[in-house]
Amino acid sequence: MTDTQQPVNLLYLGTPGSDFGFKLAGIKSETCVDGQEVLTRIKEIVNTANTSIVFIDEGLIEDVQEELDALTDNAICSVVLLPNPTNPKRLAAKQMDRLMIQAVGSDIFNK
């Protein structure tokens, strides 16, 4: 990062055309067409200080979920999966369950 570049605090990685709302909100977005492309991009940004939160369309990472989890478990930035309204995979809900268990020690909503 050069001195003239500003840090990107928020980033959305999604399918082509799914980023309109994020752009309207002033969030930088990048198009990815599959999970491997997401992993490549996450590897580039996961331990840098120029991105704080990365939002990812859950439909892109179904085949690479384990690799993504391994990359982001100890990352500086937070990676948040967003539900895909046209093709829900429940990966975002499973990620939230896992994070809750990490934070609280048990799944308090499903007991």
C-alpha positions in Angstrom: 0.0 0.0 0.0 1.4 3.3 -1.0 1.1 6.5 1.1 -1.6 7.8 -1.2 -3.9 4.8 -0.9 -6.5 4.8 1.8 -7.2 1.6 3.7 -10.3 -0.3 2.7 -12.3 -0.9 5.9 -15.2 -2.8 4.3 -15.1 -5.1 1.3 -17.8 -7.2 -0.4 -16.9 -10.2 -2.5 -19.8 -11.5 -4.5 -21.2 -12.6 -7.8 -21.5 -10.3 -10.7 -24.4 -7.9 -10.3 -24.9 -8.7 -6.6 -23.0 -5.7 -5.3 -25.3 -2.8 -6.2 -26.5 -2.2 -2.7 -23.0 -2.4 -1.2 -21.8 0.2 -3.7 -24.7 2.4 -2.8 -23.7 2.2 0.8 -20.1 3.2 -0.1 -18.6 -0.3 0.5 -15.9 -1.4 -1.9 -16.9 -4.5 -3.9 -15.2 -7.0 -6.0 -16.6 -9.6 -8.3 -15.7 -13.3 -7.8 -17.1 -16.1 -9.9 -16.2 -19.1 -7.7 -14.7 -20.2 -4.4 -11.2 -20.5 -5.7 -11.2 -16.8 -6.7 -12.5 -15.9 -3.2 -9.7 -17.9 -1.6 -7.1 -16.2 -3.7 -8.5 -12.8 -2.8 -8.8 -13.7 0.9 -5.1 -14.9 0.9 -4.1 -11.5 -0.4 -6.0 -9.5 2.3 -6.4 -11.7 5.3 -3.4 -10.5 7.3 -3.1 -6.9 6.1 -4.2 -3.9 8.0 -6.0 -2.3 5.1 -9.3 -4.3 5.4 -11.3 -4.7 8.6 -14.4 -6.6 7.5 -14.9 -8.8 4.4 -18.5 -9.7 3.5 -18.7 -12.8 1.2 -21.8 -14.2 -0.6 -22.2 -17.7 0.9 -23.1 -19.1 -2.5 -19.5 -18.7 -3.6 -17.7 -20.6 -0.9 -19.7 -23.8 -0.6 -17.0 -25.9 -2.1 -14.1 -24.2 -0.2 -15.7 -23.6 3.2 -13.0 -25.6 5.1 -10.1 -23.8 3.4 -11.8 -20.4 4.0 -12.2 -21.2 7.7 -8.6 -22.3 8.0 -7.5 -19.0 6.4 -9.6 -16.8 8.5 -9.5 -18.4 11.9 -6.6 -16.3 13.1 -6.9 -13.4 10.6 -6.7 -9.8 11.6 -9.8 -9.0 9.6 -13.3 -10.4 10.2 -14.9 -12.5 7.4 -18.7 -12.5 7.5 -20.7 -14.8 5.2 -24.0 -13.3 3.9 -27.0 -15.4 3.0 -27.6 -15.8 -0.7 -31.3 -15.0 -1.2 -31.6 -16.8 -4.6 -29.7 -19.9 -3.5 -29.5 -20.2 0.3 -27.0 -22.7 1.6 -27.3 -22.0 5.4 -23.5 -21.5 5.5 -23.9 -18.1 7.0 -26.2 -19.4 9.8 -23.7 -22.2 10.5 -20.9 -19.7 10.7 -22.8 -17.6 13.2 -23.6 -20.7 15.3 -19.9 -21.6 15.3 -18.9 -18.1 16.3 -21.5 -18.1 19.1 -20.2 -21.3 20.5 -16.7 -19.9 20.4 -17.8 -16.8 22.3 -20.2 -18.2 24.8 -19.1 -21.8 25.1 -22.3 -23.5 24.0 -25.1 -23.1 21.5 -27.6 -21.3 23.7 -30.3 -20.9 21.0 -30.5 -24.6 19.9 -30.9 -26.2 23.3 
